[in-house]
Amino acid sequence: MTEQVVVLGAGYAGAGAIQRLEAELDDATLVWISDTDYHLVLHESHRVIRDPSVAEKITIPVETIKSPTTSFLQARVVGIDTEKREIELDSGESVDYDYVLVTLGSGTAYYGIPGLEEHSLTLKSLDDALAIHDAVKEAASEASASDPARIAIGGAGLSGIQSAGEVAEFRDKHNAPIEISLIEALPEIMPGQDPGLQSAVRDRLEARNVEILTDDPITEATEERIEFDEGAPLEYDVFVWTGGITGRDCLNGANVEKQHNRIVTDATFQTSDERVFSIGDSAIIDLPDSENPAPPTAQAAWQAAELVGSNMARAIEGRPLETWTFTDKGTLISIGDKAVASGVVGSPIGTFGSVPAKTLKKLVAARWIADMSSWSEARKAWPYL
């Protein structure tokens, strides 16, 4: 009997896995389900905050990515019934599976902070990035030099820092009266990263007149201001929250091991249910010889996608699964039109910026676009990356 393999999600993990599954599954029926009919190059989505026209350069139609033999269904997943082996959709319909790969990404974690979800914008999708652009543009249009628009960004990880950089570029491009505050509860930006990288990024943010507020957790958000544990409240016109991730609500009923509603897998990507696999931000992937799971980053999703197709084919055929090992190839981060690189494999320099860092970051994004579509499309996107 022909097995039906269903892939949920069109992020890095899902889009990358589709092509590997197509190469590995000779006899299976492959079905791809996503709530968008395109793949978003999410780590470049912050560019849309400055310039909405970038959107068309960082979205790739699913029809460009998949082969004609793969069926695509645009729908929102609302549940996974692991007993019946059914994917429940927002239309009320369901799709059967023999094996399923869950790559639905993550939701935003609000940590129970009162008012945070109700009063902040997030950066998880193209629509989110467009909404931030519109909010910043509107706030700036109503501001003046004596009463500037105040843009607050909570969470000083990659998304928060890159968002702050794009708001600064928008401000400077339009000579807009905008003040920017980047907020981090922990003592330093980019928590857990190399101190040299933290320092280099901080310097570039401060050079762009981004105020950095650290070591003081947010305790509440209202419609007009942010309250802190110790410091004075911060009034804002636009509040963007990038402070953490959690699992999707649609995974609540899935009968597999989970932590914070993210699916737990071993290093083969197989879950406590042998017919359910997961990679990307949906998953907490336990790694051999490591105290920490795989990081929820684009490069981890790309690497996992290269192996998951083979392992799902092996599972169908009853063969032993391969174990994955994550290789950290370094960190690349943009601050507007500048960039910083750190820990890059093969580089003799620990942390560096300027043109080499900017070019390397553009190359990584262009390579991914080329892999998903063509080098012609990557060349078109290059000036916007």
ABEGO torsion letter per residue (X at the ends): XBBBBBBBEABAAAAAAAAAAAAABAABBBBBBBABABBBBAAAAAAAAABAAAAAAABBBAAAABBAABBBBBBBBABBBAAAGBBBBAAGBBBBBABBBBBAEBBBBAGGBBGAAAABBBBABAAAAAAAAAAAAAAAAABBAABBBBBBBBEABAAAAAAAAAAAAAAAAAGBBBBBBBBBABABBGBGBBAAAAAAAAAAAAAAGBBBBBGBBBABBBAABBBBAABBBBBBABBBBAAEBBBBAAAAABBBBBBGGBBBBBAAGBBABAABBBBEAABBBBBBGBABBBBBBAAAAAAAAAAAAAAAAAAAAGBBBBBBBBBBAEBBBBBEABBBBBGBBGBABABBBEAAAAAAAAAAAAAAAAAABBAAAAAAAAAAX
